[in-house]
Amino acid sequence: MNSIHDMGGMHGMGPLVIEQEDGVFHEYWHGRVFALRMACAFHRRYNGDMGRYARERMPPARFLAASYYERALYGLERVLVESGMIDEAELASGQPASAERAAACLQPSQVEAITRTRRRTRMDEVQVAPKFRVGDAVMTRNFQPEGHTRLPRYARGRRGVVHRDHGVFSFADSNAMTRDRKPQHMYSIRFAATELWGEAASPRDTLCLDVWDDYLLPA
C-alpha cells in the first residue's frame, strides 16, 4: 500500500544517524515489546508479513511521530485483534476475558524451544522454475496495491538487470494478505541510480534491491 511507511527515496527526513552507544534497547519497555512479539508469535496465528502490514496501517501523522517500538507495539496490537487472539475489550483492559485465554499463554519452559525454532521465508524444499536468469534485463511492474507490498514506490516501473538469484522464498505480498506463501524466486536486481532518481543522480552509482518474480517483467 502507498502510505507514509514507504519513505525510500523521499526528501526531508533528515540524515540517518548511526548510533555509537552500546545496548540493544534504549528503554526498558522496548525490551518488553520485543518479548511480547516473540511470545505472541509462539501461537502462529499470524506471520511476520501480516505484522508488517499492520504497522503500515498506522495513521500517517501518528506513524511519523512514533518511534520504532511504538510502531511495533501498534502493529502487534492490531494483528492480535485481527487474528482473534484478543478482542478490543481485552486490549483496552489489559486483562484476559476468560481463564482459558490466560492459560493459553506461552509458558517459561517453552521459551528456549521457540527461540531455537524460527519460521524461515526461504523455501529450498519447493521446486519452482525461475522466470529470469542472471544478466537478464527486466522491468519492475508499476502497480499501486491497497494491500501489503515490498516493492517500494521509487522502484516501480524501472529497468534493471538480474544480478543474483537468491532462490525460492515465500512471497510477502500474498503471505500478508491471505497467508498464501506462493513460493517463487527472489532476485537481486541492480538499478542504475539515474534510472531510479533521474539525471541528477551520479552515473557511477547503482542500487541492488531484492525483488520477487511477481514484481518483474522482461525488459
Solvent accessible surface area in square Angstrom, and as a share of the most:
residue,aa,sasa,rsa
1,M,40,0.18
2,N,65,0.34
3,S,19,0.12
4,I,30,0.15
5,H,47,0.21
6,D,18,0.09
7,M,56,0.25
8,G,37,0.36
9,G,46,0.44
10,M,81,0.36
11,H,176,0.78
12,G,82,0.78
13,M,88,0.39
14,G,57,0.54
15,P,120,0.75
16,L,173,0.86
17,V,122,0.70
18,I,143,0.72
19,E,103,0.46
20,Q,157,0.70
21,E,113,0.51
22,D,135,0.70
23,G,62,0.60
24,V,125,0.72
25,F,77,0.32
26,H,95,0.42
27,E,91,0.41
28,Y,174,0.66
29,W,94,0.33
30,H,21,0.10
31,G,18,0.18
32,R,142,0.52
33,V,6,0.03
34,F,93,0.39
35,A,56,0.43
36,L,84,0.42
37,R,68,0.25
38,M,75,0.33
39,A,30,0.23
40,C,20,0.12
41,A,31,0.24
42,F,60,0.25
43,H,60,0.27
44,R,115,0.42
45,R,112,0.41
46,Y,16,0.06
47,N,14,0.07
48,G,47,0.46
49,D,9,0.05
50,M,37,0.17
51,G,9,0.08
52,R,88,0.32
53,Y,34,0.13
54,A,0,0.00
55,R,55,0.20
56,E,15,0.07
57,R,82,0.30
58,M,4,0.02
59,P,65,0.41
60,P,75,0.47
61,A,82,0.64
62,R,129,0.47
63,F,14,0.06
64,L,89,0.44
65,A,90,0.70
66,A,15,0.11
67,S,48,0.31
68,Y,137,0.52
69,Y,32,0.12
70,E,77,0.35
71,R,53,0.19
72,A,2,0.01
73,L,58,0.29
74,Y,28,0.11
75,G,1,0.01
76,L,12,0.06
77,E,46,0.21
78,R,58,0.21
79,V,4,0.03
80,L,18,0.09
81,V,31,0.18
82,E,94,0.42
83,S,24,0.15
84,G,37,0.36
85,M,27,0.12
86,I,41,0.21
87,D,58,0.30
88,E,93,0.42
89,A,72,0.56
90,E,10,0.05
91,L,51,0.25
92,A,93,0.72
93,S,71,0.46
94,G,60,0.57
95,Q,119,0.53
96,P,67,0.42
97,A,74,0.57
98,S,52,0.33
99,A,89,0.69
100,E,144,0.64
101,R,87,0.32
102,A,44,0.34
103,A,76,0.59
104,A,57,0.44
105,C,74,0.44
106,L,34,0.17
107,Q,80,0.36
108,P,115,0.73
109,S,103,0.66
110,Q,68,0.30
111,V,66,0.38
112,E,106,0.47
113,A,62,0.48
114,I,35,0.18
115,T,69,0.40
116,R,186,0.68
117,T,81,0.47
118,R,204,0.75
119,R,100,0.36
120,R,137,0.50
121,T,77,0.45
122,R,92,0.34
123,M,15,0.07
124,D,77,0.40
125,E,124,0.56
126,V,44,0.26
127,Q,165,0.73
128,V,49,0.28
129,A,83,0.64
130,P,35,0.22
131,K,132,0.56
132,F,14,0.06
133,R,160,0.59
134,V,95,0.55
135,G,53,0.50
136,D,51,0.27
137,A,57,0.44
138,V,0,0.00
139,M,51,0.23
140,T,2,0.01
141,R,100,0.37
142,N,110,0.57
143,F,57,0.24
144,Q,106,0.47
145,P,34,0.21
146,E,158,0.71
147,G,13,0.13
148,H,4,0.02
149,T,12,0.07
150,R,104,0.38
151,L,3,0.01
152,P,28,0.17
153,R,94,0.34
154,Y,41,0.16
155,A,0,0.00
156,R,15,0.05
157,G,26,0.25
158,R,86,0.31
159,R,130,0.47
160,G,7,0.07
161,V,68,0.39
162,V,2,0.01
163,H,67,0.30
164,R,135,0.49
165,D,51,0.26
166,H,48,0.21
167,G,14,0.14
168,V,11,0.06
169,F,31,0.13
170,S,2,0.02
171,F,15,0.06
172,A,2,0.02
173,D,18,0.10
174,S,20,0.13
175,N,13,0.07
176,A,6,0.05
177,M,88,0.39
178,T,98,0.57
179,R,115,0.42
180,D,73,0.38
181,R,94,0.34
182,K,91,0.39
183,P,42,0.27
184,Q,10,0.04
185,H,19,0.09
186,M,23,0.10
187,Y,0,0.00
188,S,8,0.05
189,I,0,0.00
190,R,105,0.38
191,F,0,0.00
192,A,46,0.35
193,A,6,0.05
194,T,51,0.30
195,E,54,0.24
196,L,7,0.03
197,W,114,0.40
198,G,33,0.32
199,E,173,0.77
200,A,107,0.83
201,A,20,0.15
202,S,39,0.25
203,P,121,0.76
204,R,217,0.79
205,D,74,0.38
206,T,79,0.46
207,L,55,0.27
208,C,57,0.34
209,L,32,0.16
210,D,81,0.42
211,V,2,0.01
212,W,15,0.05
213,D,2,0.01
214,D,35,0.18
215,Y,3,0.01
216,L,5,0.03
217,L,65,0.32
218,P,106,0.67
219,A,62,0.48
